[in-house]
């Protein structure tokens, strides 16, 4: 039977303004049929991960250390699919794989581009579509969080922040999460097990931090920047470590909201270590996270905080808008209709 064409999400034009919703620049288009060459497989995608960084990668240039999306070409991103045609001996038909050629109904993958998903470790393959690697690297390697630390996490209801907060808890720290809205704040405490939460929509950051961390925070994992970074600095204990993973206040809100004013004198007085780090990771870092994730999940010390949506690639496009608008919590995954 001849291979039929399949759809993909294509960038029609570069983003020029943060106010532009991604969906206004994306289009689901039919792609010509493709068959795998020797050593390749054809994969029917089952789950698509949606992340905030995609909004930045739609600009012509980005400070994120990965290639931007190209006009007229499909997006790329992490997905999970099932091999439906194989010319690779090590990936027979039926194998479920993780790969980076998502935002397509079907993907052609070559050697080293498809990674089999282990059976029986998690309730479903979508549990591997998490953002735990930057969270693990920032908490463990950069901020060196351990027992006795008082850790503040901004964006704690998001994909990266929710993992960072739980990793800090798993390593014995007391954790305070910042999120937007009372529902998300309750979620952090009641479902993710954080010690306390701050609603940055209604709470005064300084008052709450003075109440929750009277001796100061010893570590800060930041994905937001802006006023939340500034408040964290004012409440830093001596020698506090600040692991900076992003600045979504600027990425989403526009202007200079994500670029906080760095109070040098306060940083010097408290001997705060400001530690920005790249979200491009090594195989060793990925392996370290995967090992600990499986262990902590089995022990009930960490959960996959996520929103699972159902639909087509068009649903993934609208989910991108919703994610940047703060509609969803945790990691956002779309289960694609087969």
N, C-alpha and C positions, 0 to 999 in steps of 0.2 A: 504494500500500500504506500503511495507516495506521501512524503511528509507535508503536512499542511502548514501554512503560515501561522504566526502567533503574534500577539501584541507586545508592545514595549512602551515605557514612559520616556518621552523625548523632551529635551529642553528646547523650546521654540526661540527664546531670546534670553540674554543675560539679565539678571536682576540688577536694577540701578538704584533702588530705594528700599529701605527696610519695611516701608509701609506696604510694599507690593506683596500680596499673598502668593506663595509659591504656585498654587494651582492656576493662577492667571498666566503663568509662563510655561506650564507643562501640558503635554498632550499625549493621550494614549493613541498610538498609531499601529497599524498592521505592518509587520516585518516580513520580508521574503522568507520562504522556507530555507532551512539550513539542515544539513546532515553532517554528522561527525566524521572527521578524517581519522586516519590511523592514530591510535593513542588517545582519542577524544571520546567524550560522552555527551549525549543530549539529555538534559535534565528538565523535567516538568516541575516548576516551582510551586511549593506548597505554602510557605510562610515568607513574608517580607518584613524586614525590620525598618522602622521609621525613626530617624534620629534628628535632633535639632540642628546638628552641624550641616545637614543638607541645605538649609537656608543660606548659609555662608557660601557653600560650594556652588551656588547658582550665580554668584557674582563673577565678573570677568577675572578678578584676582581675589585671593583670600589669604589670610595669615595662618590658616590651618595648614599643617605640613603634609597635605595630600593633594593630588591633582584636582582642579576645579572641573565641574561638568562642562562639556562642550556643546555649543549650540548645534542642533540638528542630529545629535547622537543620543542614544539611551543613557539614562543615569546608571550609576553603579552603586552597589551597596550589598550588605550582608543579607543572604536569603538561605532558605533550606528547601531542597527539592528532592525528587526521586528520579533516579536514572531510568529513562524509558528506551534508550538506544545506546549501545555501548560498543566501542571499538578499543576498549582498554581492558586488559586481562584482569586487573585488580579491582575493577568497578563493574560488576555484573549488573544487568537489568534488575531493578527493584531496590538497589542500594540507596539509602537516604543519605544525602551529603549536605555539608555546609559550604558555602562559597561566597564570593564577592561580586558576582555578575548578576545581581538581582535587578528589580524593577522591570522584569520581563516575565512573560508567561513561561517561556522556555529559554534555556541558556545552553550554549555550547562551551564545554570546559575541557581544557587540556591537562597534561601532566602537572601535578602540583597545584592545581586550582580547585580541586574538589576534595573535601575531607569527610570521610565517613562518620556518621553520627553514631555513638555507641548505644547499644540497646540496654534498657533496664536501669539506667543511672537516674534518669529524671522522668517525670510523668509523661512528657511529650518532647519531641525534638525541638519545639519552639523555645524550650527552656535554655537552649544554647544561644538564643538571639538576645543576649544581655549585653550590658555595657560595663561588665565587671573588670575588664583589663585595666582601663585608666583608673577606675576606682581603687582596685587592689594596688596598683603601682603607686598611686598618690598617697594612700593611707600607710602602706607597708614600707615601701622603699624610700619615698620622699619625706613624708612626715614622721616615719618611724613610730607609729602609734602603738601603744601597749597598755598593759594594766596600770591603772592609776591616772591615766590621762583624762582630761576633760576636753572633749572634742566638739567643735561646732561645725556643722555641715550646712552650707547654703544650697538651695535647690534640692532639698533632701527628699522631696516627693518625685523628683525627676528620675530619668533612667540611670544616670551616673551617680547622682547624689544618694538615691535610695540604696544603691549597692555600697557606696562608700560608708554610709552611716551604719549599715549592718556589719560590714567588715570590721569597722572600729569596735562595735559591740562584741563581735566574735573574738576580738583580741583583748577583751577585758576592760575597755575604756567606758567611761560615762559619756553619753552622746546626747547633744542638743541639736535638733534639726530645725531649720528655717523653711517654711513653705508659705504659699499664698492661699489664704482662706481657712476657715475653721474646720471644714471637712478634711482637708489635707493634713492639717495639724493633728486632728484626732487620729487619722490614719497612721501617722508616724509613730504615735505612742501605742495605740490599741492593736495595730496589726503588725507593724515592723519592730515593736519592742524598744523604741528609743526611750531614754529617760525623761525627756521633756521636748516640747516643740514650741516654736514661736511663729505666730501668724503675722507676717510682715505687712499684711493689709491693715490690720487693726491694732496690733501691739506696738508699743514703743520699744524699739530694739535695745536702747540703752537701759531702760528700766528693767526689761525682762532679763537681759544678760547680767545685770547687777544682782538680780534676785536669784537666778539659776546658777551663776558661776561667780560667787562673791570673791573668790581668790583668783579669778581670771581663767581664761581658757588656755590650755597648753598646746592645742593644735587646732588648725582651721583648714577644712577642705572646701575650696571655693570654686563654684561653677558660675557665679552670678556677677561678682564685682560690685561696682557702684557703692551705694550707701551701706550695703551689708558688709563689704570689706572694711569700710571705714569704721563701722561700729565694732567689728571684730578686733581691729587694731586697738581701739580705745580700751578694750576689755581683755587684752592679751596678758598672760602671766609672763614673768621673766623667762626668756629663752624659748618662747612659743615658736612652733614651726607652722608656717603658712604654706600649704600645698595649693598652688593655683592651677586649676584645670580649665578655666574658661571665664567668660565675661558676658553671660547671656543678657544682662541688663542693657548692654550696648547692642548685642546682636539682634535683639528683638525690639527693644524700646526705642532705638534710634538715638541720635545726638551723641553726647559723650557720657551717657548714663553708665556704660560699662567700664569707664575709665576712672577709677576712684582717685581721689586726692590722697596721695601718700604723705602722711604726717611723719616726716623724717625724724623729728625730735622724739616723738612718741616711740617710733620703731627703735631708735637708738637707746632711749631710756630703758625700754623693756627687752633689749637685745633680741628682738624678733627676727627670725630667719625667714625671709621672703623667698619662696622656692617654686617658681613657675616650672612646669614640665610639659614635655611634648606628649600628644596623644597618639603618636606613631610608636608602636611597640615592637620589641624583639620577640623572636620565638620563645626564648627563655621566660620572658615576662608572661606571655600567653600561656605557656605550660604551667607556670607557677599558679596562675589564677585558676585554670581549669582543674588542677589537682585539689586546691583548697576549696573551690566551689563545690565539687562533688562530695568532699569530706564534710564540709559544714552543712550542706543541704541534707545529707544522710543523717547527720546528728541533730537536725532541727534547729540549727543555729542561724540559718539564713534562708530566706525565701526569695523566689523570683518575683519581685514586685513588677507587675505588668498589666497592661490593658490589652486584651485580645479582641480585635475587631474582625468581622466577617465580610467578605466581599471580593471584588475584583481589583485590578490595578487602579481603577478609578477611585476605589475606596481608599487605597493607599495614598493617592494624590490628595484627597480631601483630608485624610488623617494628618498629612504634613502641615496643612494650615492649622488644624485643631491643636496639634502638638505645640506649635509656636505660640498659639493663643492661650496656652495653659489649660486647655480643656481636659486633657488626660493626665493621669499620674503613672509614675513608673515607666518602664520600658514599653514602647508601643509596637505591637506586632499585628499584622493583618494576615489572617488565614485566607489564602486565595482559593476561590471556587475552582474545583477540578473539572 
